[in-house]
Amino acid sequence: MKLRLLLLAFLTAVALRAAGSLPVFNALMTMGKEHRFVLVSETGKASAWLKVGAAFEGVTIKGYDEASGGLDLEREGQVTRVRLVADAATKDSGPGATLSTPATLADAEQVLQAMRFEEMFAKIMDQQKKSMAPMMQRMTAGVKLPDEDRAKMVAIQQKVMNELFDSMAGPEMKAAVAEIYSSVFSKEELASQAAFYSTPAGQAMTSKQPQVQEKMMQVMMPKMAEIGPKMQAAMKAFGEEMKAKQGALPVAPTLTSPPNP
């Protein structure tokens, strides 16, 4: 009888210890019907944004009940429901502090992969190429050149711009953007972005960004065309002003050599 009681007490203590060592439900992000969660271990280690089915510190997220706000965590076959703790603390911060861990290139590359950066950027560059051609034609319209020479000048400008855009769409640009992201954003912020771009809303934003860019250029190009004549008029007025000032300057006397005796 005593042995049975001791065994029961031992098993109870083990169960309580296991339940007590579950990670803390520290943050929740909701995007439409999508949810992401941050867990913090008992040692203060914070997870990235996790979705249902993800594992962290030996615990698997089995489900989330939106009505009650309960998060179901499984460890060794036992499922325990935990709830969001608003004042949870992380390892290097006080209660209520936001997570801010230095990011790595891998964190940034995960975001770029989720947003399909290379595909999106290539489409944006194509849109830029198409929009630059009519702008160059308008810029050269006021230049006094034969039509044949004007066409050659536009072709040269277009070739240079195409080479510039092609160089920007290469792998070097993606590596540069990853470097920038990892230096500007924290690990948690990048994890949030990666989680967002993995949702249907995030994928829609990625795929439709070139369309947004095209429509923005349609709005901006007329504005830029309006500025062109104003810039030319301002430069012409400035040139006339400089010419007038030079004409108003006193003429310096001319030095002559004395006559030879």
KOLDRENGU-964428 format. One line per 3 residues: number of its first residue (from 1); their letters; for each residue x, y, z of C-alpha. Coordinates in pm, whole numbers. Layout:
NUM) A) X/Y/Z | ...
This chain:
1) MKL) 0/0/0 | 277/245/94 | 468/149/-220
4) RLL) 161/219/-431 | 113/558/-269 | 478/646/-321
7) LLA) 457/545/-686 | 141/753/-731 | 307/1055/-570
10) FLT) 610/1013/-792 | 401/994/-1110 | 201/1297/-1000
13) AVA) 519/1494/-940 | 652/1395/-1282 | 326/1501/-1447
16) LRA) 326/1836/-1266 | 686/1894/-1358 | 614/1820/-1724
19) AGS) 313/2050/-1725 | 504/2323/-1548 | 788/2314/-1800
22) LPV) 564/2382/-2096 | 658/2693/-2295 | 467/3012/-2226
25) FNA) 218/3130/-2488 | 373/3474/-2533 | 228/3630/-2849
28) LMT) -49/3582/-3103 | -78/3718/-3458 | -401/3683/-3653
31) MGK) -423/3740/-4030 | -772/3662/-4151 | -823/3297/-4068
34) EHR) -451/3238/-4019 | -289/3241/-3675 | 75/3247/-3567
37) FVL) 211/3202/-3215 | 527/3280/-3020 | 631/3044/-2740
40) VSE) 891/3118/-2474 | 1068/2835/-2293 | 1125/2829/-1918
43) TGK) 1485/2941/-1983 | 1363/3249/-2172 | 1429/3127/-2525
46) ASA) 1174/3269/-2769 | 1050/3088/-3077 | 989/3237/-3419
49) WLK) 628/3280/-3526 | 488/2927/-3531 | 177/2780/-3689
52) VGA) -29/2478/-3590 | 178/2165/-3636 | 511/2333/-3563
55) AFE) 741/2209/-3287 | 944/2403/-3031 | 1153/2278/-2740
58) GVT) 1001/1930/-2751 | 644/2060/-2773 | 414/2043/-3076
61) IKG) 130/2288/-3136 | -174/2071/-3193 | -445/2332/-3232
64) YDE) -583/2672/-3143 | -933/2747/-3017 | -1011/3100/-3129
67) ASG) -1325/3123/-2917 | -1148/3055/-2587 | -802/3168/-2688
70) GLD) -657/2833/-2584 | -348/2689/-2749 | -312/2310/-2735
73) LER) 45/2190/-2679 | 148/1826/-2697 | 447/1674/-2519
76) EGQ) 506/1299/-2511 | 148/1224/-2612 | -9/1450/-2348
79) VTR) -202/1754/-2470 | -227/2059/-2245 | -419/2377/-2320
82) VRL) -241/2703/-2236 | -353/3062/-2278 | -184/3382/-2377
85) VAD) 17/3542/-2097 | 22/3915/-2168 | 307/3997/-1926
88) AAT) 539/3706/-2011 | 908/3790/-1992 | 1184/3676/-2224
91) KDS) 1539/3598/-2134 | 1697/3939/-2189 | 1399/4166/-2127
94) GPG) 1162/4265/-1853 | 791/4190/-1824 | 589/4316/-2118
97) ATL) 896/4384/-2333 | 885/4306/-2702 | 1108/4040/-2851
100) STP) 1417/4179/-3022 | 1679/3924/-3120 | 1947/4016/-3378
103) ATL) 1854/3868/-3714 | 2069/3652/-3939 | 2095/3634/-4317
106) ADA) 1903/3307/-4301 | 1611/3489/-4133 | 1607/3750/-4410
109) EQV) 1640/3490/-4686 | 1338/3309/-4542 | 1133/3626/-4587
112) LQA) 1256/3679/-4944 | 1177/3319/-5029 | 826/3350/-4883
115) MRF) 759/3667/-5083 | 907/3512/-5403 | 1143/3808/-5422
118) EEM) 1320/3723/-5748 | 994/3666/-5935 | 834/3981/-5794
121) FAK) 1140/4199/-5853 | 1180/4077/-6212 | 819/4173/-6288
124) IMD) 869/4516/-6134 | 1183/4570/-6343 | 993/4474/-6659
127) QQK) 727/4730/-6571 | 997/4993/-6521 | 1149/4916/-6861
130) KSM) 812/4957/-7033 | 739/5285/-6858 | 1082/5436/-6927
133) APM) 1052/5419/-7309 | 768/5673/-7347 | 927/5896/-7084
136) MQR) 1253/5907/-7280 | 1063/5992/-7596 | 896/6284/-7421
139) MTA) 1229/6402/-7279 | 1392/6407/-7624 | 1091/6560/-7800
142) GVK) 1214/6912/-7730 | 1567/6843/-7854 | 1634/6990/-8197
145) LPD) 1753/6685/-8387 | 1658/6514/-8709 | 1407/6236/-8651
148) EDR) 1664/5970/-8739 | 1919/6100/-8487 | 1650/6138/-8220
151) AKM) 1548/5775/-8271 | 1911/5667/-8232 | 1947/5868/-7911
154) VAI) 1632/5711/-7765 | 1756/5364/-7862 | 2089/5423/-7690
157) QQK) 1918/5550/-7377 | 1682/5252/-7377 | 1973/5009/-7414
160) VMN) 2158/5165/-7119 | 1846/5156/-6902 | 1777/4792/-6993
163) ELF) 2132/4695/-6896 | 2090/4881/-6567 | 1761/4708/-6484
166) DSM) 1899/4367/-6586 | 2195/4411/-6351 | 1961/4506/-6066
169) AGP) 1751/4191/-6115 | 2045/3955/-6064 | 2131/3742/-5758
172) EMK) 2353/4022/-5626 | 2044/4234/-5564 | 1873/3959/-5366
175) AAV) 2186/3913/-5155 | 2205/4289/-5095 | 1839/4305/-4990
178) AEI) 1888/4011/-4753 | 2182/4193/-4596 | 1973/4507/-4553
181) YSS) 1677/4321/-4405 | 1894/4134/-4155 | 2055/4460/-4039
184) VFS) 1733/4663/-4012 | 1477/4411/-3880 | 1496/4188/-3575
187) KEE) 1465/3811/-3587 | 1109/3828/-3457 | 1008/4096/-3709
190) LAS) 1144/3891/-3997 | 969/3583/-3866 | 643/3780/-3861
193) QAA) 698/3893/-4218 | 775/3540/-4333 | 460/3419/-4159
196) FYS) 253/3688/-4329 | 392/3622/-4677 | 313/3253/-4628
199) TPA) -57/3331/-4588 | -300/3376/-4881 | -309/3750/-4812
202) GQA) 72/3768/-4821 | 91/3569/-5145 | -171/3799/-5298
205) MTS) 34/4102/-5200 | 343/3950/-5363 | 173/3850/-5687
208) KQP) -16/4179/-5723 | 269/4412/-5629 | 380/4456/-5995
211) QVQ) 23/4559/-6082 | 29/4814/-5801 | 366/4939/-5925
214) EKM) 233/4974/-6281 | -70/5173/-6169 | 148/5396/-5952
217) MQV) 368/5469/-6252 | 59/5558/-6455 | -22/5818/-6189
220) MMP) 337/5943/-6155 | 433/5969/-6522 | 195/6256/-6608
223) KMA) 323/6441/-6302 | 680/6391/-6419 | 584/6506/-6769
226) EIG) 437/6824/-6622 | 761/6897/-6437 | 976/6861/-6752
229) PKM) 870/7189/-6923 | 885/7370/-6589 | 1242/7249/-6538
232) QAA) 1338/7357/-6890 | 1180/7700/-6837 | 1361/7740/-6504
235) MKA) 1696/7643/-6657 | 1640/7882/-6947 | 1557/8169/-6711
238) FGE) 1864/8087/-6503 | 2085/8091/-6814 | 1947/8427/-6924
241) EMK) 2005/8566/-6574 | 2366/8451/-6575 | 2415/8594/-6923
244) AKQ) 2272/8928/-6811 | 2503/8939/-6508 | 2805/8867/-6721
247) GAL) 2705/9148/-6960 | 2677/9391/-6669 | 3031/9325/-6545
250) PVA) 3283/9604/-6617 | 3523/9529/-6896 | 3876/9476/-6768
253) PTL) 4133/9717/-6921 | 4360/9571/-7186 | 4729/9588/-7097
256) TSP) 4951/9703/-7383 | 5325/9698/-7405 | 5499/10038/-7408
259) PNP) 5633/10139/-7747 | 5992/10059/-7819 | 6217/10359/-7808
